[in-house]
């Protein structure tokens, strides 16, 4: 027995011989600088103190209504709640895998009453048996199976936490985009309503001129057609605005009937968005963090597959009490025990383990490729949004010149028509050009706001990989009613 327990104590030390590849983050293509910043004085690399507001990047736009709506994402958005529940599920798997470090202890108390048949050699009669056993079973982590499983679970939980942040950021960005589209529709409606008022005045003027024999019947028809067309555009815009309002309601977790957003407008051009160096993008985007943690989990899977080549040792013990009467069950003579190890090793599997290792290695290589592709797409998105903001700012200035010129042309054309020196057809054409230029200017402003939101999203929305829960955070239970991912204030509370 002394030799047995000596072996039982020394065997776990074999865990120093743990198998499995050591994880190192693979390199990803990172440019030294953003291409769209070259020669552009408008964009400057942000100093550390200029970083986006943690968790509240939308406050850059200075819109109180947007701020109030964004605050509802964490509280009511069902996609965020679903992702948060999936994270808690992944966290529970960490605890479940860590429990495999420790023995399993169980008991199966039993009372058995029976009788012997009269025609057997055994004396007939009723007998009883009372037992109170305690079973202990433990599998030492000789080759790192448990350690690798815990590493896999921790990486998967961290990936789930990053997915939660990505879902949250996507919902926040979509809400901001829908909101700016909605207030852009309000601005378009305001322009159309002013235009409709002007068209009604022109129609009445044309009718008066027709009654006075100055204008033709065709002028009245053209004025009426133009007015009806503008009203149809207004109705179409109101329908689009209603759908955007419904989309905002669903994003904030409300039935569309319960949310009404008052008419608003975009107060000005988008604010400057603080940028960092390209290498920081790898730490600021939750989707990149999720892919990186997926690689770590896949690396642990390779190690788990490799441990199948090594034997499994199980140490088990049974102690308990057994007696024929309840009164004698706890007597010293009722004690019993057994203890012993069991070794399990697969000798031949005709390539099954090798296939599992090759499959795990291929899955890891796939996650590496997915990670690098995600990084490339992230840089593409940042470059796209930077170029959009630059060119849209330039286009906005050009479009404003067109608006000013078309309004002056309309003023002159109205004067010529009233003086009887020009036809009403020219007035209509000039009015159409002026309205189109005003609408285009509003559309460009909306696109600029959307591009700013997209850039913030492409930069990670102020998030950082340091916000991911550490292994220690995942090993300890979350505080009651506290955030599910460490002590970070932006994480939602568990329900």
VMD Tcl script that draws the C-alpha trace (Angstrom):
set ca {
  {0.00 0.00 0.00}
  {2.88 2.36 0.73}
  {4.31 1.71 -2.72}
  {0.88 2.20 -4.29}
  {0.26 5.58 -2.70}
  {3.80 6.66 -3.58}
  {3.09 5.89 -7.21}
  {-0.32 7.60 -6.99}
  {1.32 10.77 -5.68}
  {4.17 10.77 -8.21}
  {2.09 10.04 -11.30}
  {0.48 13.49 -11.46}
  {3.97 14.94 -11.73}
  {4.03 13.50 -15.23}
  {1.83 16.44 -16.19}
  {5.11 18.23 -16.76}
  {5.30 16.03 -19.87}
  {2.15 17.68 -21.25}
  {1.80 17.40 -25.01}
  {0.36 19.84 -27.53}
  {1.76 22.76 -29.52}
  {2.48 26.00 -27.69}
  {0.22 28.76 -28.97}
  {1.70 31.88 -30.52}
  {-0.37 34.43 -32.38}
  {0.42 34.10 -36.10}
  {1.68 37.18 -37.90}
  {-0.81 39.21 -39.91}
  {-0.17 41.77 -42.68}
  {-0.10 45.21 -41.03}
  {0.82 48.32 -43.08}
  {3.02 50.99 -41.47}
  {0.38 53.67 -42.06}
  {-3.04 54.20 -43.59}
  {-2.81 54.96 -47.30}
  {-5.63 57.53 -47.21}
  {-3.75 59.62 -44.64}
  {-0.86 60.32 -47.01}
  {-0.80 63.99 -47.97}
  {-4.10 64.66 -46.19}
  {-3.78 67.33 -43.51}
  {-7.36 66.80 -42.37}
  {-6.56 63.51 -40.61}
  {-4.05 63.26 -37.82}
  {-3.01 60.18 -35.87}
  {-4.63 60.52 -32.47}
  {-2.64 60.84 -29.29}
  {-3.48 58.28 -26.58}
  {-5.73 60.76 -24.77}
  {-7.70 61.37 -27.99}
  {-9.09 57.85 -28.19}
  {-12.78 57.25 -28.71}
  {-14.98 57.40 -25.65}
  {-15.03 53.92 -24.16}
  {-18.40 52.38 -24.89}
  {-20.09 55.70 -25.80}
  {-18.53 56.64 -29.13}
  {-21.86 58.05 -30.40}
  {-21.47 61.01 -28.06}
  {-18.98 62.39 -30.59}
  {-22.00 63.45 -32.68}
  {-23.46 65.58 -29.90}
  {-27.07 64.50 -30.48}
  {-29.03 63.97 -27.22}
  {-31.77 61.93 -28.93}
  {-29.19 59.59 -30.46}
  {-27.53 59.25 -27.05}
  {-30.83 58.27 -25.45}
  {-31.59 55.69 -28.13}
  {-28.11 54.16 -28.00}
  {-28.42 53.69 -24.25}
  {-31.31 51.28 -24.90}
  {-29.15 48.87 -26.94}
  {-27.56 47.23 -23.88}
  {-30.86 47.16 -22.04}
  {-33.32 45.94 -24.66}
  {-31.63 44.74 -27.86}
  {-32.45 41.05 -28.19}
  {-29.42 40.19 -30.33}
  {-27.18 41.59 -27.60}
  {-29.08 39.63 -24.97}
  {-28.71 36.46 -27.01}
  {-24.95 36.99 -27.38}
  {-24.65 37.75 -23.67}
  {-26.44 34.49 -22.81}
  {-24.11 32.60 -25.16}
  {-21.15 34.13 -23.35}
  {-22.51 32.98 -19.99}
  {-22.94 29.52 -21.49}
  {-19.29 29.53 -22.64}
  {-18.23 30.72 -19.19}
  {-20.06 27.82 -17.58}
  {-18.12 25.42 -19.83}
  {-14.88 26.81 -18.38}
  {-16.02 25.90 -14.88}
  {-17.14 22.47 -16.11}
  {-13.75 21.70 -17.63}
  {-11.83 22.98 -14.62}
  {-13.80 20.58 -12.43}
  {-12.00 17.72 -14.21}
  {-8.83 18.61 -12.29}
  {-10.50 17.21 -9.18}
  {-11.86 13.79 -8.22}
  {-15.48 12.79 -8.54}
  {-17.06 11.75 -5.26}
  {-20.40 10.00 -5.08}
  {-22.50 7.74 -2.95}
  {-25.28 5.24 -3.60}
  {-26.96 4.31 -0.28}
  {-29.19 1.28 -0.64}
  {-31.57 -0.89 1.37}
  {-32.29 -4.33 0.01}
  {-34.95 -6.69 1.42}
  {-35.67 -10.13 -0.05}
  {-36.27 -13.79 0.67}
  {-34.74 -17.11 -0.35}
  {-36.75 -19.75 -2.19}
  {-37.72 -22.75 -0.05}
  {-36.47 -25.35 -2.59}
  {-32.86 -24.06 -2.61}
  {-29.96 -25.25 -0.53}
  {-29.96 -21.93 1.26}
  {-32.24 -21.70 4.22}
  {-35.46 -19.99 3.32}
  {-36.49 -16.77 4.95}
  {-36.36 -13.02 4.69}
  {-33.05 -11.16 4.65}
  {-32.07 -7.48 4.58}
  {-28.97 -5.55 3.54}
  {-28.07 -1.95 4.38}
  {-25.17 -0.23 2.56}
  {-23.64 3.27 2.66}
  {-20.77 3.37 0.13}
  {-18.64 6.37 -0.93}
  {-16.98 6.14 -4.36}
  {-14.03 8.31 -5.37}
  {-12.67 8.40 -8.91}
  {-9.88 10.60 -10.27}
  {-8.07 10.78 -13.58}
  {-4.67 12.52 -13.11}
  {-3.87 15.01 -15.85}
  {-0.80 13.08 -16.99}
  {-0.49 14.47 -20.50}
  {-2.32 17.77 -20.16}
  {-5.73 16.64 -21.41}
  {-7.55 18.62 -18.75}
  {-5.23 21.60 -19.08}
  {-5.77 21.70 -22.85}
  {-9.52 21.35 -22.42}
  {-9.51 24.25 -19.97}
  {-7.39 26.34 -22.35}
  {-9.83 25.54 -25.15}
  {-12.81 26.51 -22.98}
  {-11.15 29.74 -21.82}
  {-10.27 30.76 -25.38}
  {-13.78 29.88 -26.54}
  {-15.31 31.94 -23.73}
  {-13.07 34.87 -24.62}
  {-14.11 34.47 -28.25}
  {-17.74 34.54 -27.11}
  {-17.06 37.71 -25.11}
  {-15.53 39.32 -28.22}
  {-18.52 38.17 -30.28}
  {-20.77 39.85 -27.71}
  {-18.86 43.10 -28.15}
  {-19.05 42.75 -31.93}
  {-22.82 42.21 -31.81}
  {-23.17 45.21 -29.52}
  {-21.02 47.41 -31.76}
  {-22.89 46.30 -34.89}
  {-26.25 47.10 -33.27}
  {-25.00 50.50 -32.09}
  {-23.62 51.36 -35.54}
  {-26.79 50.19 -37.30}
  {-28.90 52.27 -34.92}
  {-26.81 55.38 -35.61}
  {-27.00 54.75 -39.37}
  {-30.79 54.32 -39.25}
  {-31.14 57.39 -37.06}
  {-29.18 59.61 -39.44}
  {-31.16 58.19 -42.36}
  {-34.36 59.06 -40.49}
  {-33.39 62.66 -39.72}
  {-32.10 62.96 -43.30}
  {-35.59 61.97 -44.45}
  {-36.95 64.71 -42.16}
  {-34.67 67.22 -43.87}
  {-35.74 65.98 -47.29}
  {-39.38 66.33 -46.25}
  {-38.76 69.87 -45.02}
  {-37.27 70.80 -48.39}
  {-40.14 69.11 -50.21}
  {-42.74 70.84 -48.05}
  {-41.17 74.23 -48.81}
  {-41.07 73.30 -52.48}
  {-44.69 72.16 -52.44}
  {-45.68 75.51 -50.91}
  {-43.79 77.29 -53.68}
  {-45.37 75.04 -56.32}
  {-48.84 75.80 -54.96}
  {-48.13 79.50 -55.16}
  {-46.82 79.08 -58.71}
  {-49.90 77.06 -59.65}
  {-52.18 79.77 -58.33}
  {-50.13 82.42 -60.13}
  {-50.33 80.43 -63.36}
  {-54.09 79.98 -62.98}
  {-54.48 83.73 -62.45}
  {-52.37 84.44 -65.52}
  {-54.40 81.92 -67.51}
  {-57.64 83.58 -66.37}
  {-56.16 86.89 -67.44}
  {-55.30 85.51 -70.83}
  {-51.54 85.81 -70.27}
  {-50.65 82.13 -69.75}
  {-51.67 79.10 -71.75}
  {-53.65 76.09 -70.57}
  {-50.51 73.97 -70.91}
  {-48.76 76.14 -68.30}
  {-51.51 75.35 -65.81}
  {-51.25 71.64 -66.61}
  {-47.47 71.67 -66.18}
  {-47.75 73.48 -62.85}
  {-50.36 71.00 -61.62}
  {-48.23 68.04 -62.76}
  {-45.19 69.42 -60.98}
  {-47.15 69.94 -57.75}
  {-48.64 66.43 -57.81}
  {-45.22 64.89 -58.47}
  {-43.71 66.71 -55.48}
  {-46.56 65.52 -53.24}
  {-45.97 61.94 -54.41}
  {-42.29 62.26 -53.48}
  {-43.32 63.55 -50.07}
  {-45.60 60.55 -49.50}
  {-42.83 58.15 -50.53}
  {-40.41 59.82 -48.10}
  {-42.92 59.59 -45.25}
  {-43.27 55.85 -45.91}
  {-39.49 55.42 -45.85}
  {-39.25 57.44 -42.63}
  {-41.89 55.27 -40.99}
  {-39.92 52.14 -41.81}
  {-36.72 53.67 -40.41}
  {-38.58 54.55 -37.21}
  {-39.79 50.95 -36.97}
  {-36.22 49.69 -37.47}
  {-34.96 51.94 -34.67}
  {-37.72 50.65 -32.39}
  {-36.74 47.01 -32.99}
  {-33.05 47.77 -32.46}
  {-33.89 49.32 -29.09}
  {-36.08 46.35 -28.15}
  {-39.45 48.08 -28.47}
  {-42.58 47.33 -30.51}
  {-42.73 49.79 -33.41}
  {-46.08 51.10 -32.15}
  {-44.51 52.27 -28.88}
  {-41.81 54.51 -30.33}
  {-42.31 57.92 -31.94}
  {-39.29 59.98 -32.93}
  {-39.94 63.69 -33.33}
  {-38.83 65.47 -36.46}
  {-35.16 66.37 -36.39}
  {-32.21 67.39 -38.52}
  {-28.50 66.77 -38.84}
  {-26.88 69.68 -37.07}
  {-23.69 69.75 -39.08}
  {-20.89 67.81 -40.75}
  {-19.55 64.72 -38.98}
  {-17.05 65.30 -36.17}
  {-13.38 64.33 -36.60}
  {-12.78 60.71 -35.61}
  {-9.57 60.01 -33.64}
  {-7.32 57.53 -35.44}
  {-4.53 55.34 -34.19}
  {-1.64 53.64 -35.94}
  {-2.62 50.60 -38.05}
  {-1.09 48.09 -35.63}
  {-3.57 49.22 -32.95}
  {-6.41 47.99 -35.13}
  {-5.53 44.40 -34.17}
  {-6.38 45.21 -30.56}
  {-9.32 47.55 -31.12}
  {-11.68 45.45 -33.21}
  {-13.75 42.78 -31.41}
  {-14.11 40.66 -34.56}
  {-10.31 40.42 -34.88}
  {-10.09 39.55 -31.18}
  {-12.74 36.85 -31.66}
  {-10.82 35.33 -34.57}
  {-7.58 35.41 -32.59}
  {-9.19 33.63 -29.65}
  {-10.68 31.11 -32.08}
  {-7.12 30.32 -33.21}
  {-6.05 29.76 -29.61}
  {-8.99 27.40 -29.07}
  {-8.16 25.50 -32.27}
  {-4.53 25.21 -31.17}
  {-5.68 23.58 -27.92}
  {-7.84 21.19 -29.97}
  {-4.68 20.00 -31.75}
  {-3.11 19.20 -28.39}
  {-6.24 17.40 -27.21}
  {-6.15 15.24 -30.36}
  {-2.47 14.44 -29.76}
  {-3.12 13.24 -26.19}
  {-5.16 10.36 -27.61}
  {-1.82 8.60 -28.29}
  {-1.10 8.38 -24.57}
  {-2.64 6.13 -21.91}
  {-5.32 7.17 -19.45}
  {-4.88 6.41 -15.77}
  {-7.88 6.34 -13.45}
  {-7.50 6.07 -9.68}
  {-10.58 4.85 -7.87}
  {-11.44 4.04 -4.29}
  {-14.52 2.81 -2.50}
  {-15.18 3.01 1.21}
  {-18.41 2.39 3.01}
  {-20.53 0.43 5.43}
  {-22.46 -2.79 4.85}
  {-24.65 -4.60 7.41}
  {-27.69 -6.83 7.62}
  {-29.46 -4.52 10.04}
  {-29.74 -0.77 10.34}
  {-28.68 -0.80 13.98}
  {-25.35 -2.46 13.14}
  {-24.65 -0.43 10.01}
  {-22.35 2.00 11.81}
  {-20.50 -0.63 13.77}
  {-16.72 -0.94 13.22}
  {-17.13 -4.42 11.80}
  {-19.42 -3.12 9.03}
  {-16.63 -1.21 7.33}
  {-15.35 -2.14 3.86}
  {-13.00 -0.56 1.31}
  {-11.31 -1.14 -2.01}
  {-8.77 0.90 -3.99}
  {-6.90 0.44 -7.23}
  {-5.70 2.07 -10.43}
  {-6.91 1.33 -13.97}
  {-4.84 2.02 -17.09}
  {-6.43 2.40 -20.51}
  {-4.50 2.52 -23.78}
  {-5.61 2.12 -27.36}
  {-3.29 -0.30 -29.15}
  {-4.63 -0.30 -32.70}
  {-7.19 2.06 -34.22}
  {-6.15 1.82 -37.89}
  {-5.36 5.53 -38.24}
  {-8.30 7.00 -36.35}
  {-6.15 9.07 -33.97}
  {-3.89 10.21 -36.78}
  {-6.91 11.36 -38.74}
  {-8.18 13.29 -35.72}
  {-4.82 15.06 -35.32}
  {-4.68 15.91 -39.03}
  {-8.24 17.21 -38.88}
  {-7.47 19.39 -35.84}
  {-4.35 20.76 -37.55}
  {-6.34 21.57 -40.68}
  {-9.02 23.29 -38.57}
  {-6.30 25.38 -36.92}
  {-4.84 26.36 -40.31}
  {-8.35 27.40 -41.39}
  {-8.69 29.68 -38.35}
  {-5.30 31.25 -39.15}
  {-6.44 32.02 -42.69}
  {-9.74 33.38 -41.36}
  {-7.88 35.59 -38.89}
  {-5.61 37.05 -41.54}
  {-8.55 37.62 -43.88}
  {-10.43 39.44 -41.11}
  {-7.40 41.68 -40.56}
  {-7.17 42.47 -44.28}
  {-10.88 43.27 -44.45}
  {-10.54 45.51 -41.38}
  {-7.84 47.60 -43.05}
  {-9.92 47.74 -46.23}
  {-12.92 49.05 -44.28}
  {-10.85 51.76 -42.59}
  {-9.31 52.85 -45.90}
  {-12.75 52.83 -47.58}
  {-14.30 54.98 -44.88}
  {-11.38 57.41 -44.83}
  {-11.60 57.88 -48.58}
  {-15.40 58.21 -48.39}
  {-15.15 60.95 -45.78}
  {-12.48 62.81 -47.73}
  {-14.24 62.71 -51.09}
  {-17.69 63.32 -49.63}
  {-16.39 66.44 -47.86}
  {-15.06 67.66 -51.18}
  {-18.31 66.74 -52.92}
  {-20.35 68.53 -50.26}
  {-18.54 71.79 -51.00}
  {-19.10 71.39 -54.72}
  {-22.75 70.49 -54.21}
  {-23.33 73.55 -52.04}
  {-22.06 75.69 -54.90}
  {-24.55 73.95 -57.18}
  {-27.39 74.61 -54.70}
  {-26.54 78.29 -54.49}
  {-26.28 78.64 -58.26}
  {-29.53 76.77 -58.94}
  {-31.44 78.89 -56.42}
  {-30.18 82.06 -58.06}
  {-31.09 80.67 -61.48}
  {-34.60 79.89 -60.20}
  {-35.00 83.43 -58.86}
  {-34.01 84.92 -62.21}
  {-36.23 82.51 -64.15}
  {-39.27 83.38 -62.00}
  {-38.68 87.07 -62.65}
  {-38.48 86.50 -66.41}
  {-41.65 84.41 -66.36}
  {-43.55 87.04 -64.39}
  {-42.33 89.65 -66.86}
  {-43.63 87.50 -69.70}
  {-40.20 87.08 -71.32}
  {-39.86 83.33 -70.76}
  {-42.04 80.23 -70.84}
  {-43.24 78.34 -67.81}
  {-41.47 75.22 -69.09}
  {-38.14 76.85 -68.33}
  {-39.39 77.71 -64.85}
  {-40.30 74.07 -64.22}
  {-36.96 72.82 -65.45}
  {-35.11 75.27 -63.24}
  {-37.28 74.38 -60.23}
  {-36.58 70.68 -60.79}
  {-32.84 71.34 -60.93}
  {-32.95 73.43 -57.75}
  {-34.94 70.79 -55.84}
  {-32.65 68.01 -57.05}
  {-29.56 69.92 -55.93}
  {-31.01 70.54 -52.46}
  {-31.94 66.89 -52.10}
  {-28.51 65.78 -53.28}
  {-26.86 68.06 -50.71}
  {-28.88 66.44 -47.93}
  {-28.06 62.95 -49.26}
  {-24.34 63.77 -49.26}
  {-24.59 64.98 -45.65}
  {-26.32 61.73 -44.71}
  {-23.62 59.72 -46.47}
  {-20.95 61.66 -44.60}
  {-22.58 60.84 -41.26}
  {-22.91 57.19 -42.27}
  {-19.27 57.09 -43.34}
  {-18.24 58.53 -39.96}
  {-20.27 55.85 -38.17}
  {-18.75 53.17 -40.40}
  {-15.24 54.47 -39.67}
  {-15.87 54.36 -35.93}
  {-17.17 50.81 -36.30}
  {-14.16 49.86 -38.44}
  {-11.90 51.21 -35.69}
  {-13.63 49.11 -33.04}
  {-15.87 51.78 -31.53}
  {-13.43 52.63 -28.75}
  {-13.24 48.99 -27.63}
  {-9.93 47.36 -26.76}
  {-8.85 43.73 -26.41}
  {-7.80 44.46 -22.83}
  {-11.53 44.50 -22.03}
  {-11.76 40.76 -22.68}
  {-12.19 38.68 -19.52}
  {-8.95 37.10 -18.39}
  {-8.57 33.44 -17.49}
  {-8.80 34.41 -13.81}
  {-12.05 36.31 -14.49}
  {-13.49 33.22 -16.14}
  {-12.33 30.89 -13.38}
  {-14.21 32.85 -10.75}
  {-18.00 33.11 -10.73}
  {-19.48 36.46 -11.79}
  {-20.71 38.70 -8.98}
  {-24.47 38.45 -8.38}
  {-26.21 40.90 -10.66}
  {-22.85 42.13 -11.93}
  {-21.43 42.30 -15.43}
  {-20.71 38.95 -17.08}
  {-17.28 39.85 -18.46}
  {-15.00 40.98 -15.68}
  {-15.31 44.35 -14.03}
  {-15.87 46.38 -17.18}
  {-18.71 48.84 -16.77}
  {-19.93 48.58 -20.36}
  {-20.82 44.90 -20.03}
  {-24.51 44.21 -19.40}
  {-25.66 42.83 -16.10}
  {-26.76 39.23 -15.95}
  {-30.55 38.99 -15.66}
}
mol new
graphics top color blue
foreach p $ca { graphics top sphere $p radius 0.5 }
foreach p [lrange $ca 0 end-1] q [lrange $ca 1 end] { graphics top cylinder $p $q radius 0.2 }
display resetview
